[in-house]
């Protein structure tokens, strides 16, 4: 006879050893304690009393404990749902949507897929309750029999569903299978590239390979005996009221002979208040003896490229040998130039020395943490490996020092694209210049804290490279560099890393996978749904091991961002209107642990005495008004493309339940929830 089943685990308990339930406070279930009875308790209890105690006390109170836990869970879930509902109501009430792209062709295509999936879901649910659980062959035979015997048709629905099954088998399934196979091949190519990069990074770490100075290590304490060529520092900015002060303070604190250093503040601001604040800040540092100048363009032609080009046309630039470029939110350490410029000495073929970025707000919220994973892989793996083994990588647009001769010899800054950093890097590489990446030299900056700013930044970063590829392709083919360097530029630098990744990620997981739920003949294998995203996420997160707890949110968020990247890639490839837009990424003005505020406070006090009366109070009042006005403009938005794809994925998840496809259901469910959260702008900075 089989042993009796017990609800707590199905194991046979030791006879004669019951469990006594003790309570310190009957009104507080959390104080319930289960313990083995003492010998005295066992002696006093008869066999009948033991059974009664087990049934009446142990089971009752343990069930009450379970009920208490369940009530707590239900309360937490209800509270979370209530908060979520409140957020949705606020989003809908404000009416702030991503109107700039809601009427685009891309959004229209997504809406077609959503409506198509809803119609098919209705068909499938009706067929399921009708008992239509035939396989493909049976439905095909039934359809042929129906065509041969029209009188045998029992209803319109049966006829329509049988026609739909044959259509999906003969037409839709082959198309989806072909697209899926293409995406899988692209995934293997992409994975091979990522794996080679990771192995290269591992090789660099094991053998401690890094760029070496010809004259040995730099003595940062060396005074007049060091290598001090003429260096120009440029800070292009546009309406950067949040970060202008800390940027100017950081550049003015660079350790370099004043007679051999000039700082250019290249202000493209169209706001008069911001212009006045920046100009006054420059004037204060000039009084402190810093060699710094202020330049303002009335007409912002060419955006950042035009700003840099205009500054390089100044007559005094010919006296300088190198130019260091920093965006307004970057805060280099005082010894930055001492750790980068010496690599140019006796290396006449070096055109660029690029430093690594570090982030002061990488732990601000979930969005900044996920961005840090991507950027850590970019610098630790991509930039470092390409710099060591190829002497070429994409200029990051900031935190780099250029040889002015290399800039001018490669054609200078061109206004033909808004990825001027990648443009000049490609042209310099075609002219034979080599690049050095310093992974141990960091320059602090900040990443976007709101999804709106991050989304616009990613759109710019992924649309312009495809536009640049169209412009540079003839020059690459006709250049005098070796064939393998041409292949690296075309297939690896542009196509594989800028086009293929967003294409297969979006197509496979946002279109093909949900559609295969309605075309089960083309259902993706389980290993495709599980191993492909897991492998990509694992390789990307290797350079930042502290981020491993966020690997699942990172996986889901990267698939969500593939929509923006795919849309941007198509816009740049076919030169659509959005590929020419330039939007300055919003900054929060976070300093590096308060160091820059201390630099500002260390200015001589006599400067205040030479200022006009109450000028400091006036500036502070203007800053307060500017800060308040900027906060008034902030708001969370509703993103229609992401919400539409959330409904598509969740609809496909419901359809997968009818087929009992476990891994497909969970992937679609969590991916749909991810799209929903992003579509409601709940991933980054929240504005009350």
KASUL-V734370 format. One record per run of one state. SS is the DSSP state (H for helix, E for strand, - for the rest). FROM is the first residue (numbers start at 0). LEN is the number of residues. If there is no record, write none. Layout:
BEGIN
SS:FROM:LEN + SS:FROM:LEN
END
This chain:
BEGIN
-:0:18 + E:18:5 + -:23:5 + H:28:3 + E:31:5 + -:36:2 + H:38:6 + -:44:2 + H:46:48 + -:94:2 + E:96:1 + -:97:7 + H:104:25 + -:129:6 + H:135:13 + -:148:1 + H:149:3 + -:152:3 + H:155:52 + -:207:23 + E:230:7 + -:237:6 + H:243:9 + -:252:5 + H:257:3 + E:260:7 + -:267:4 + H:271:16 + -:287:4 + E:291:5 + -:296:6 + H:302:10 + -:312:2 + H:314:5 + -:319:2 + E:321:4 + -:325:5 + E:330:1 + -:331:4 + H:335:9 + -:344:5 + E:349:10 + -:359:6 + H:365:24 + -:389:10 + E:399:4 + H:403:6 + -:409:10 + H:419:11 + -:430:3 + E:433:12 + -:445:5 + H:450:28 + -:478:4 + H:482:34 + -:516:3 + H:519:3 + -:522:3 + H:525:16 + -:541:3 + H:544:29 + -:573:3 + H:576:4 + -:580:14 + H:594:7 + -:601:4 + H:605:5 + -:610:4 + H:614:19 + -:633:4 + E:637:1 + -:638:1 + H:639:20 + -:659:2 + H:661:18 + -:679:9
END
